[in-house]
C-alpha cells in the first residue's frame, strides 16, 4: 500500500508536469533552495552512466548489455538486453526523432540503433581494436551525429553519421588535432561532447585537460587549454555543459583524490576560448556530471559525483550541497525544478524546491 501511494504521488506530480511543467514556462527562474522530494523510478543491480530524455520518457543504457526506458507519467518500464555478449557496457546514448543510439566502451566497439516504438535494434557500427574505447555520443540534428573515443593513433577516435545513424564513418586521425601522450577522454556520464546547432565541444583529461572546439560539425577543430587539474591518468575534465554558445562550465578533478575541491571547476564566457577557475577549495570534489538549470540565464548549475548533489546559483562561484548521495553518475534536467539522475543501482526523480 505504501509503495502504491508513492507511485500515485509521483503520477500526480508528473501528470501535472506533463501538462504545465515539462515544457518550460516563460517566467524568470527563481533560485533553487534544496530538494523537496526524491522518487525512486528504478532499483536494481545496475550501473547507468548515460541517459537521454524526450516525450516524457527517460531512456537509459547500462552495463550487462542492458537498455531501457521509463515513462515518467505512467511509470511503465521496458528493458531489454542488446546483442549476444552479456558483458557489454553501454556508456553513451543519443537520440533522433525515431531512434535511440547506444554505444559500448571497450573492445569491440558496438553501436546499435533502436526503434523508439518497438525497441527493435540493429548493429550499425562495429570496430575491433585492442585500444578501442568510446566515451560519448551526441547528435547535432536528426540526420547528423558524432561519437568520440580514446586515441588509437595520434588523435582521438571520431565517428560521424549523416544519414540518421544508418551508417557511421570513422574520420582519419590525420584530419584531427593531435593528442598529447597520455591524453584521452572519460566515459563518466556521456558529457564529454556538447553540441549546440553546428558547434561542438569535446573535453579531455589525463596528462592534458583541454577543450576541442568545432564550429562546423567536426570538419575543423581549434584547441583550447584549461586550468583544470591534469598530469595524471585519472585527472582532468570528466564533464562539461554549455548553456548557450558562449556560457559553459567544465568540471571533474582527480579521481584518485575524490575530495580534492580545487582546480576542478572552470567557467567560460567566450565559447570555450578561455577558462577561469571558480570555487577554489569550495564545494564538491570529483564530479562526474554537471548540468545547467533551464531558464537560469546561465547562472544555475547542478552537479553529481563523489561529494553528492551540489547546486550553484551564481555561475559556479559558490556551491551548496543538496544531498550527500555519492552513488550518482549522471543527471539531466527535465525543467527548472525537476531532474532525473542515475548511477549505481538506481534511477531517481529529483524534485527541487524554490
C-alpha positions in Angstrom: 0.0 0.0 0.0 2.9 2.3 0.9 4.6 1.6 -2.4 1.3 2.3 -4.3 0.9 5.6 -2.5 4.4 6.7 -3.5 3.8 5.7 -7.2 0.4 7.6 -7.0 2.1 10.7 -5.8 4.7 10.5 -8.5 2.0 10.0 -11.1 0.1 13.1 -9.9 3.2 15.2 -9.9 4.3 14.1 -13.3 0.9 14.4 -14.8 0.9 18.0 -13.8 4.4 18.4 -15.2 3.3 16.8 -18.5 0.7 19.5 -18.9 2.4 22.6 -17.5 5.9 21.7 -16.4 7.8 19.5 -18.8 7.6 22.4 -21.2 9.4 25.4 -19.7 7.3 28.4 -18.9 8.3 31.9 -19.9 8.6 33.2 -16.3 12.1 34.1 -15.0 13.7 31.3 -13.0 13.9 31.6 -9.2 17.0 30.1 -7.5 16.7 26.6 -6.1 16.8 26.2 -2.3 17.0 22.5 -1.8 15.4 19.1 -2.6 11.7 18.8 -1.9 11.4 15.1 -2.7 13.2 12.2 -4.4 11.2 9.4 -6.0 12.8 6.1 -7.0 11.9 5.1 -10.5 14.2 2.0 -10.7 16.1 0.0 -8.2 18.2 -2.9 -9.4 21.7 -4.2 -9.5 22.7 -2.0 -12.4 25.2 0.7 -13.4 23.8 3.6 -15.5 26.1 6.3 -16.8 24.1 7.5 -19.9 20.5 8.8 -20.1 18.5 11.0 -22.5 15.0 12.4 -22.0 12.2 13.1 -24.6 8.5 13.0 -24.7 8.0 12.2 -21.0 10.4 9.2 -21.2 13.9 8.7 -19.8 16.0 6.3 -21.9 19.0 4.7 -20.3 21.9 2.5 -21.3 23.8 0.4 -18.8 26.1 -2.4 -18.0 25.5 -6.1 -18.8 24.2 -5.3 -22.3 21.1 -3.5 -20.9 19.0 -0.8 -22.4 15.6 0.5 -21.3 13.1 3.3 -20.8 10.7 4.6 -18.2 7.6 6.5 -18.9 7.6 9.4 -16.5 3.9 9.7 -16.4 2.7 6.1 -16.3 5.9 4.8 -14.6 5.9 1.8 -17.0 9.3 0.4 -17.6 10.7 -1.6 -20.5 14.2 -3.1 -20.5 16.0 -5.4 -23.0 19.4 -7.0 -23.4 21.1 -6.0 -26.6 23.4 -8.3 -28.6 24.8 -11.7 -27.6 27.6 -10.5 -25.3 26.0 -10.1 -21.8 29.1 -8.3 -20.6 28.8 -5.3 -23.0 28.7 -2.0 -21.2 26.9 0.9 -22.8 28.1 4.3 -21.5 27.0 6.5 -24.4 23.4 7.3 -25.6 21.9 9.7 -28.1 18.6 10.1 -29.9 16.9 11.3 -33.0 13.2 11.7 -33.6 12.6 8.0 -34.2 15.6 6.2 -32.8 17.8 5.8 -29.8 21.5 5.0 -30.2 23.7 3.2 -27.6 27.5 2.8 -27.9 29.7 0.4 -25.9 33.0 1.0 -24.3 36.0 -1.3 -24.7 36.8 -3.8 -27.4 34.8 -4.4 -29.6 33.0 -1.1 -30.0 29.3 -1.8 -30.8 26.9 0.9 -31.8 23.2 0.0 -32.0 20.2 1.8 -33.4 17.0 1.2 -31.5 13.5 1.9 -32.7 11.6 4.0 -30.1 8.3 2.3 -30.8 9.0 -1.4 -30.6 12.6 -1.4 -29.3 13.8 -3.5 -32.2 17.5 -2.9 -32.8 20.3 -3.3 -35.4 24.1 -3.1 -35.2 25.1 0.0 -37.3 28.8 0.2 -36.4 31.4 -2.3 -35.2 35.1 -1.6 -34.5 37.7 -4.2 -33.3 41.0 -3.0 -31.8 42.7 -3.6 -28.5 42.8 0.1 -27.8 39.2 1.0 -28.8 37.2 2.8 -26.1 34.4 5.1 -27.0 33.3 7.7 -24.4 30.5 9.9 -25.6 27.9 10.4 -28.3 25.6 13.3 -29.4 23.5 14.4 -32.4 23.6 17.8 -34.0 20.2 17.3 -35.6 18.0 14.5 -36.8 20.5 13.4 -39.5 24.0 14.1 -38.2 25.7 12.7 -35.2 29.1 12.3 -33.6 30.8 9.9 -31.2 34.3 10.2 -29.8 36.7 7.8 -28.2 40.2 7.4 -26.8 43.2 7.5 -29.2 44.2 4.5 -31.3 46.6 6.5 -33.5 47.9 10.1 -33.0 44.5 11.6 -32.3 41.2 10.8 -30.7 38.8 8.3 -32.4 35.9 10.1 -34.1 33.0 8.6 -36.0 30.1 10.5 -37.6 26.8 9.8 -39.3 25.0 11.9 -41.9 22.0 9.6 -42.6 20.2 9.4 -39.2 22.5 6.8 -37.9 22.1 4.2 -40.5 25.8 4.2 -41.3 28.8 5.7 -39.5 32.3 6.6 -40.8 35.5 7.0 -38.9 37.5 10.2 -39.6 41.2 9.6 -40.2 43.4 10.6 -37.4 45.4 12.7 -39.8 42.4 15.1 -40.2 42.1 15.6 -36.4 44.1 17.5 -33.8 46.9 15.5 -32.2 46.5 14.4 -28.6 49.4 14.6 -26.2 50.8 11.4 -24.8 48.5 10.2 -22.0 45.6 12.5 -23.0 42.2 10.9 -23.5 38.5 11.2 -22.6 36.3 10.0 -19.8 33.1 7.9 -20.1 31.8 9.1 -16.8 28.4 10.5 -17.8 28.1 10.9 -21.6 29.1 14.6 -21.2 32.5 14.6 -22.9 30.7 16.0 -26.0 28.4 19.1 -26.1 26.6 20.2 -29.3 24.8 23.4 -30.0 23.5 23.7 -33.5 26.6 23.3 -35.7 29.1 23.9 -32.8 30.8 21.1 -30.9 32.9 21.0 -27.8 34.9 17.9 -26.7 36.7 17.8 -23.4 39.8 15.8 -22.4 41.7 14.7 -19.4 44.7 12.7 -18.3 48.1 14.3 -19.0 46.3 17.3 -20.6 42.9 18.9 -19.8 41.8 20.6 -23.0 38.8 21.7 -25.0 38.5 20.8 -28.7 36.1 23.1 -30.5 34.5 22.9 -33.9 32.1 25.4 -35.4 31.2 23.3 -38.4 30.2 19.9 -37.1 33.6 18.4 -36.7 35.2 19.3 -40.0 37.7 21.7 -38.5 39.0 22.0 -34.9 40.5 24.5 -32.6 42.2 23.5 -29.3 42.0 25.5 -26.1 43.9 25.0 -22.9 42.2 24.9 -19.5 43.4 25.3 -15.9 41.7 22.1 -14.7 43.9 19.7 -12.8 46.0 17.5 -15.2 49.1 15.4 -15.4 48.0 12.0 -14.2 45.9 9.4 -16.0 42.8 10.0 -13.8 42.9 13.8 -13.7 41.1 16.2 -15.9 37.7 17.2 -17.3 35.2 14.5 -16.8 32.1 16.5 -17.7 31.0 19.7 -19.5 27.9 21.6 -20.3 27.1 24.8 -22.3 24.1 27.0 -21.5 24.4 28.6 -25.0 27.3 29.1 -27.4 29.1 31.4 -25.0 28.5 30.4 -21.5 29.9 27.0 -20.5 31.2 25.0 -17.5 33.7 22.2 -17.1 34.4 20.0 -14.1 35.9 16.8 -13.0 39.0 16.7 -10.9 41.2 13.9 -9.5 39.5 10.5 -9.5 42.3 9.2 -7.2 41.7 12.0 -4.7 37.9 12.4 -4.7 37.9 15.1 -2.0 40.2 17.5 -3.9 37.9 20.5 -4.5 40.4 22.9 -6.2 41.4 23.1 -9.8 38.3 21.1 -10.7 35.7 23.7 -11.8 36.0 26.3 -14.5 33.8 28.8 -16.3 33.9 30.3 -19.8 32.0 33.3 -21.2 33.6 33.3 -24.6 32.6 29.9 -26.0 35.5 28.0 -24.5 38.4 30.0 -25.7 39.4 31.0 -22.2 38.5 29.4 -18.9 38.7 30.7 -15.3 38.8 28.5 -12.2 36.0 29.1 -9.7 35.1 27.9 -6.2 38.7 27.1 -5.3 38.7 24.9 -2.2 34.9 25.3 -2.0 32.0 23.0 -2.9 32.4 19.5 -4.3 35.5 17.4 -5.1 35.4 15.0 -8.0 32.3 15.4 -10.2 31.1 13.1 -12.9 28.4 15.3 -14.3 27.5 19.0 -14.3 24.4 20.5 -16.0 22.8 23.9 -16.4 19.4 24.6 -15.0 17.0 25.6 -17.8 15.8 29.3 -17.9 18.5 30.3 -15.5 20.4 32.6 -17.9 23.5 30.5 -17.4 23.6 31.3 -13.6 22.4 28.0 -12.2 24.1 24.6 -12.2 23.7 21.2 -10.6 26.4 18.6 -10.2 26.6 15.0 -9.1 29.7 13.0 -8.1 31.7 11.8 -5.2 30.6 14.6 -2.9 26.9 14.3 -3.6 24.4 16.6 -5.3 25.5 20.3 -5.3 23.9 23.5 -6.7 25.2 26.9 -7.7 23.1 30.0 -8.3 26.0 32.3 -9.3 27.7 30.6 -12.3 29.7 28.2 -10.2 31.4 30.7 -7.9 29.8 29.2 -4.8 28.0 25.9 -4.2 25.5 24.4 -1.8 25.2 20.8 -1.0 21.7 19.5 -1.6 22.3 15.8 -0.9 25.1 13.6 0.3 24.2 10.8 -2.1 27.6 9.8 -3.6 26.2 7.0 -5.8 25.0 9.1 -8.8 26.9 9.3 -12.1 24.8 11.4 -14.3 21.9 13.9 -14.2 19.6 15.7 -16.7 17.2 18.5 -16.0 13.6 17.9 -17.2 12.7 21.5 -16.3 14.0 24.1 -13.9 12.7 22.2 -10.8 12.8 18.5 -11.8 15.7 16.3 -12.8 16.4 12.6 -13.5 19.6 11.2 -12.1 21.1 7.7 -12.4 24.1 5.8 -11.1 24.8 2.7 -9.0 21.7 0.5 -8.8 19.0 3.2 -9.4 17.2 5.8 -11.4 15.7 8.6 -9.3 13.5 11.6 -10.0 14.5 14.7 -8.1 12.0 17.5 -7.2 13.9 20.7 -6.3 12.2 23.4 -4.3 12.5 27.2 -4.7 
